[in-house]
Amino acid sequence: MKTTDVRVLRALTAIAAGRAVVLADGTDGDGYLVFAAEAATAQLLHFTIRHASGYVRVALPGNECRRLDLPPMCHGDTPHCVSVDVRGTGTGISAADRARTIAALASARSTAADFQRPGHVVPVRAESGGLLQRCGPAEAAVDLAQLAGRVQAAAFCEIVSRRNPTLIARGAELVEFAVEYALPVVFMAELLAYRKRTEPQVVRLTETVLPTWAGDSRVIGFKDVHEGGEHLAVILGTADAGIPVPLHVHVECLTGDVFGSKACRCGSDLNGALSRMSAQGSGVVLYLRPSGTPRACGLFPRSGATEMAVTVSWILRDLGVYALELSDETPGFGLVLFGAIREHGIATQTLAAAG
C-alpha cells in the first residue's frame, strides 16, 4: 500500500473514532486540527482551543447551511456564514458550550430555530464535491468526515505556532505537534489523490456503432462526474481484458482536428493512430474534451497531463481494459500518463513510434 494511502487511512480511522487529526495544506502551508462535528466534546474543544487559534469553524454542505438558515456572513461569494450558538447554552464561549453547538450543527434533528445568531461558532459552507470541486480546508474537513463514515460536518481550526505564538504553525512544526500528541497527519493533496484513485471520476452516458474511414467503430461517450468534460472512447476491433491493446490518447484540438492546421501535429497524430489501428485490426482511441474553453493549439491552452491521466485511467477501468500498448507518439502525457494508469492496476508496455 502506498505511504500516502496509509496516512489517509490512519486519519480516517481517527476521525471515525471521534479523535482529532492534523490536516496540512502542503509541506509549507497552514495546519488545522480537524474532527467530526458529531463527536465534539468539551475535552476535544478544550484541546483545540488550547493549541489552535480559537477561531473554531464547522464545515457543512451547502444544503445543510440552507436547511439551518445559515446565510453568508457578508455580501459576496464568501463561504463563511453568520456565527451561531445553540439555544440553552450559557455564554456560548466555553469549551462545553461550543462543543454543544458544534454537535448540534451536525445533528439531523436540529432546526434553524435551535440556534441564536450571532454566536461563537462559525459555520462554513463546503462545496458539494469536496476537494474534487474546491481545494480548501472546509472541503477537506467534510471529506474526512464523510470518508470516515461520519455525518458530513467537521470542525476545524488553525494550529498556532509554539515557536512564535503570533503565527500559525507550518511545515515541520505541524509534524512535531502531531507526534507529541499522537495525532495522525494527512495532507490535502493526499486526500484529493486518494479520492481520485478510489472514486469513479467519469460516468458512461451513451454507446453506438459509428462507421468511419478507419472502419466500423464502437464509440462510447463519457462525462466527468465533477468537471463536466465530455469524452469519447473509440474502439476498433476488440478490446479484451488481459490482451494488450494499442492506445492513443488525444486531447481535443479544434484547429488541428477540424481545420487541419499545420501549426501542430494533433490532426496528423490522430489520423496516424487510426490508420495503424485499422491495419492491425484493433485499438482504442480516447478523445478527451475537457470542460471550459475549447482546446485549439495556437488559440487556447491545453489541459494538464495529470488531470487528463486520471480521466484516462477511469475510462479504461470502465471499459475493462487492463493491458495496453502505448505508442511513443502519445502526445502531451509521457511518464505522467504511464505512472497514473499503472496506479490503477493497468499493465503497460511501450511501442516505438512508426517511422
Secondary structure by P-SEA (a helix, b strand, c coil): ccaaaaaaaaaaaaaaacbbbbbbccccbbbbbccccccccaaaaaaaaaccccbbbbbbcaaaaaaaccccccccccccccbbbcccccccccaaaaaaaaaaaaccccccccccccccbbbbbbccccccccccaaaaaaaaaaaaccccbbbbbbbbbcccccccccaaaaaaaaaaabbbbbbaaaaaaaaaaccccccccbbbbbbccccccbbbbbbbcccbbbbbbbbccccccccbbbbbbbccccccccccccccaaaaaaaaaaaaaaaaccbbbbbbbbccccccccccccccaaaaaaaaaaaaaaacccbbbbbccccccaaaaaaaaaaacbbbbbbcccc
